[in-house]
Every structure is written in structure tokens, then in C-alpha cells.
Amino acid sequence: MNLTRTLVVASIGALAIAAAARPAPAPASLPVPPDSGEVHLAGIRQLTFEGQNAEAYFSPDGAKLIYQATVDSARCDQQYVMSVDGSENRRVSNGEGKTTCGYFYDRGRRIFYASTHLASRECPPPPDYSQGYVWKLEDFDIFTARVDGSDVRRITRTPGYDAEGTLSPDGRTIVFTSEQGGDLDVYTMRTDGSEVRRLTTELGYDGGPFFSHDGRLIVYRAFHPGPPEEQAEYRSLLARHLVRPTRMELWVMNADGTNRHRVTSLGGANFAPYFTPDDRRIIFASNQADPHGRNFDLYLVNLDGTGLERVTTYPDFDSFPMFSPDGRKLVWASNRNGRVRGETNIFIADWVP
């Protein structure tokens, strides 16, 4: 063996050893087996692998997801976009303040989301939990941007909380939650922020709205305090921009706000509702089996509140479900398969009707 060949062989050997020593790149997605009894879910794949990830929603063509994540302890939730196989993941918000509730519109060419970055570039301080578990109503406004995060435009300008926005099937109307009327209610507006209309008027928290696929109905979560002491506590918390989300039920109304009616009476926190592809049922998250615990599962229910069916059985957090535009896949957030306890990641599965 001549010297040149010896050096080449030695170099190849060294490269092979070095390659073997390097960890393999993390997969864009990872297969995860369903939990016992999860008969509606097949081919589950994990799409994110660190931090807190939630509220993943499909683009109109079903090829991408927008979601919120905290992947840096020094930064609050920011908005990210990735392909449905977990690849091409990138941040699309500016990294300032706190963001929530991203959604695609304009046939997938633009996005909208809520952000506090105009109120402060820093993360908002956490709420005071000495008075129990509460959510803080940050000074969110809703912004639109191109899908790469550029060309940011503000479309709400009222003080206080404007967030939880989603889109009508015709792409013309955003339904969202706002405290602009002195309470937490569901509103609609055009995608440019014009023609704002209030849909709910009951005292209490009405929020998390989604349109049905035919655009006729809106499903949302609500807590309406009853006795005077409940009303007083709710008003006291709201005055401090707080809400206690431990008791919520699902409601449905017409897209113009008429015929508002309660769907569930399960107890506990029932939220993150979304219509099934045929608009005959609602999929949602609930801790109704343990109203004081954190074991949230996904459930199905008919629009009249009958036919309750459990979808997930993992003994921790499962929530924020959404069907793909073709109805064949379900995306949701779960604590399953986390590297550390309490880690929340995005999962996608084939839907088995």
C-alpha cells in the first residue's frame, strides 16, 4: 500500500470514527404509540421535543402548522411555523413580549396572532397565585403578518385583552375574545380589524371561539357566575385583569350571536372546543373526571350534549385539538413522552372515525 492510499484510508477511518461519535440529528418527528383505549388515533407522531408547545393550528392546505412555544427560559411564548412532519420549524413573531393564539389566513399567505410587545418588550410578570389558580389578562392586541413574520400590522387598538382569534371558513371574519366592553366576550371583525361586533353579553368569561366548517355556528367556552358572591368574585378578579378558569362549559351559538345555548354540564374545566369534520360533534379538552386535577383528556360530544366519548386516555394533559382541512388528521398538545415532567409537545395522528 503506497503512502497516498494509506493516508486516504486513515482519513476515511478517522471520519467514520468522528461521525460515529457525533449524536445523530434529532428527527423532525418521532412515532409514539397510542395509550390504551385511544381507538380514534393511529400513527401518532411527536413534532416538538423541548419546552412548552401548544395551540397548533393547520394552514388551509394542511401542509403547515402555526403554534406557540416557550423554548427559552428567558423568553415568553412566541409564534412558530413548521411543516406537518415537524421540519422547517422557524419563529415568526419578533421575540418580544408574549404571544398567543396564532392562525393562518389569506389562503395561507398571512397569519394573525395576539402579542403584548407594544405594551412591553419584556415578558409580563406571572400572576399572583396566592389567591388560587388564575389567568392574567395581558394587554394583548391582535397583529397580522406575512407567513415568514414580516410586514407586521396591528388590527386591534382597544385597551386590555384582545386575543383567542380564529378564522371563518370563507376567510373574511376573525372571531376573538375581548374585554373592550368591560367584560370578557366573543366578538367578530373583518381581517383588517374593521366592522367589530359583539356576540355575547352574559356576565362572565366567554372565549376560545371557533367557527363550524360550514360557517353557520360558533362554539366557545364560558363561565357565567350565578350567585351574588360568585358574581362579586368574578368582577373583583376582572378589575385586576384576572380570571379563574377552573369552571367552564361549552356553548354554541349562530355565527351572528343568536340562539346561544349551553352544550355541556360536566363540571370542571371544559375548553379548547373544535367541530368535527361533519360539524355534528365537538372535540374538546376536559378534566371532568377529576375537576380539581390536571388530568385533561380529549372528548367528543354531540351538539345537544349527548354521546360523550373519551378520545385520549394518557394520565396527564391533552388539549387544543384541531382537525386537518381534509378531516383525516388530528393535531393536539400533550404531556406524553416528555423529556421532563410537565413538558408539553405537539402531536399529530391519523383520525380513525
N, C-alpha and C positions, 0 to 999 in steps of 0.2 A: 504494500500500500504506500503510494507516494505521499509526500508531505501535504500537498494541497488537499488530497482526498481525506487524509487523516484530520486536517483542520475542519473540513466541511462536516465530516461525521461527528466530530467532537462538538461542533457548534449546534448541529441538529439535536444531539443528545442533551446539550445544556438547555436549549429552548424547550424541549419536551419536558425536562425536569421542572423548569420555571413555570411552564404552563400548568403542569400538574399541581404545583404548589399554590397557584392562584385560585381563589374561590371561584366557582362558576358564577356567571352573571345571574342575578335574580330573574326568575321568569316573569313575563308580563302578566301571566295568570297561572293559577295553581288549582288542579282538581281537588275538590273537598267532598267527602261522602255525605249524603243526607243523614240527618238524625233519624232515629226510629220514628216511624209514622209519618214522615214527610212525603206523602204519596204524590203530591202535586208538583214536586221538584225533582228534576233529573239533570244530570250533567252539571252539577254545581261547580262553579269556578270562582276563586277568590281573585279580585282585581287590584286590591291595595294591600300593603303589607306593613305599614307603620303609622303611628299617630292615631288621631281621631278623624274618621271619614264618615260622611253621612249625606243624606238627601241627594242621591244620584238620580238624574232625570235624563231621559233619552232625547236625542235630536230627532227632528221629524223623519229622517230617513233611517233611523235606528242604528246608525253607524257610530255615533259618539255619545258620550255621557258628560254632563256637567255636574260637579259635586263640590261640596265644601269640605275642607280639611285643615286640621292643625297638625303640621308635621315638624314644626319648630317651636320649642317651648317659649321662645321669645316673641312669637307672633300668634295672633288670634286666627280664627277660621278665615281662610281665603278661598277663592274660587279656582277650580281646576277643570280642565277638559282632557278627556282621554278617549281613545278608541274603545269599543266594547270588548275587545280582547285584553284590555289593560295596558296596551302600548301607547306610545306617543303622548305621554302624560305631561302636561305643562300648566303652570299657573297663568291665569288670565286676568285676575284682579291685581291691583297695584301694590299689594303687600302692606298697605297702611290701614289702620283701624281694624274693624271687624266686619266680615261679610256673612251673608246667609241667603239661602233660597235662590239659587241660580236657575235659569230656564232658557231654552233656545226659542227664537222666533225668527221671522223674516226668512222662512224656509231654511233655517239652519245657518244663515249667514251672520246673524247677530244673536246676542244674549242679553238678558237683563238679570239683575241681582240687586240685593239690598246691601248697603255699606254705611259705616259710620265715619268714613275717612274725612269728610268735610267738617264734622264736629270735632274730631281729634285724629291725628295721625297715629296716636298710641292705642294700645288695646284698652278698652274700657275696663275699669276695675270690676271684680266679681261682686255679686250681690251679697248682702249680709244674711247668712243662713242661720243666725241666732234666733230668728223668728220662724224657723221652719224652712222647708224647701220652696224656693220662689224662683221665678224667671225675672230677669231685669229687662225692661222695655227700653232698649238702647235707642239713641237718636238716629235711627236708620232712615235713609232715603233710598229710593229705587233709581238705579242707573242702567243705561243700556250701553253696549259696546259691540264692536266687531268681534267675531268669534276668536280672534287672536288677542283680544283685550284692548286693542287700540280704539280711538275715537269714542272716548267715554262721554256720555251725555246724561245729565240729571233730568229726571222726568217727574219727580215729586218734590214739592217745596213747602210742605206744611211742617210745623214743628212736631217733634216727637217721633213716634214709631210708625213707619211705613215699610212693610216687609211682607213675606209669605206670598209672593206673587207667582201666579201660573197663568197659562195662556188658553184662550178659547180655541176650539178646533179650526175655526176659519182664520186664525192668526191676527184678528183685529183688536181683541179685547184682553186686557190683563185684569184678572180678579186678584184681590190682595186684601191684607188686613191693615187697618189704620186706626189710630186714636185721635184723628183730626176732629172728630165730632164730640170729643170729650169722653168716649168710651171705646172699647175695642170691638170694631165692627168690620163686616165684609163690605168692600167697595169694588166697583169696576171702573176702568178708564181705558181710553184708547192707548195704543202702544207709544204714542208721543206724549202721553200724560194729560191729554185733554178729555173733556166730557166725563168728569168724575161723578160717580153716582153711588150713593149709599144704599145697600141692600138689606142690612139687618138693623134693628132698632132696640131689641130687648137689652135690658141691663145685663152686663156680663161679657165674657170673652167669647167672641165669635171669630174663628180664624182657620188657617190651614186649608183654604178652599181649592177645589179642583172642579173643572167642567166635566160633564159626561162626554163621551166620544161623539154623540150627535149634537152636542151644544145646547140641549134643552134644559139640563139640570146642573146644579152646583151642589156638591157635597162638602161639608165642613164640620169642624169640631166646635163644641160650645160648652160653656159653663154659665148657667144663669142662676145667680144666688136667689134663694127663696125667702126664708125667714128674715126679719129685720136685722138680726145680728149677723147673718151671712152677708147681707147687702152692705152693712156698715163696714165689715172687714174688707170686702171687695173694694169698696170706694176708698178706704184708707190705704190699701196697697196701691191702687191705681194712682192715687195722688202722689205717691212716691215712685211712680213708674215701675211698679212690680205687679206680678200676677202669680197666683198659686195654681199650678197646672195639674194638681193631683186628682181632680174630679172633672172629667169631660165626657160628653156623649156625642154621638154622630147625628147630624141633622142633614136634611136635603131640602132644597127649595128650587123653584123655577129660576131660570137664568136672569129673569128680571126682578127677582127677590120676592115674588108672590108664592103663596102656598108653602110657607116654611113649616116643616114638621119634623119631629124627633124620630129617629130610626132606632137607636139603641137605648136600653135602660139597664146597663150591665154593672154599673158601679166601677170605681177605679178610674184610670185614665185611658180613654179611648181616643186615638188620634191618628194622623197620617192616613186619611182615607183616600182611596182611589177607585174609580169604577173598573169593573172587569170589562174585557173587550166587548161583550154583548150589552153592557150597561144595565144588566139585570141584577147584579150584585155589587157589593162594595168589599174591597180588601182593605184591611186596616190593622193597626197595632193596638194591643190592649194588654193590661195587667189584671184583667177582671178576675182571673183565677187566684190572684194574690194582690188585692188592691193596695196594700201598703208596701209591696215589694217592687223589685226592679226586673222581675222576670216578665218581659214583654214578648208576646208572640204575635204572629200574623194570623188573622182570622178572616173568614168570608161570612157575609150576612146578606140576606135579601133586602130589598129596598123597604119592605114593610117590617123589618126587624126579625123576621123568622129565619129558620135554617142556618143558625150559627154553626160554623165549621172551623176547626182549628187547622192551620196550614203548617206552621213551624212548631217544633217541639224542643228545640235547643233550650236548656235551662238557664238562660240569661237574656240578653237584649236582642230582639229582632224587630226592625221597624222600617219606615219610609219605603214602602213598596211602590213600584210602578211597572206597568206592562209595556213592552216594546210596541211600537206602532202597528206591527203585524199581529200582535197578541200572542206570539209564540214564546216570548221570554219574559222573565220577571227579574227585576233588579231590586235589591234591598240592602240595608245596612245591618250588620250583625256583630256580636262579640265572639262568635265561634272562631276557633282556630287562631286566636290571637297569640302573639309572642309574649305579651304580658297581660295580666288580669285587667279587664275593663277596656282593652283596646277595641275599637270599633272599625271594621273594614267594610268595603263594598263587595257584594257577591252578585253573581248572575246565574240564572238557571233556565233550562228549558221548562216551560209550563205544561204540565200534564192536566188537562181538564178533568 
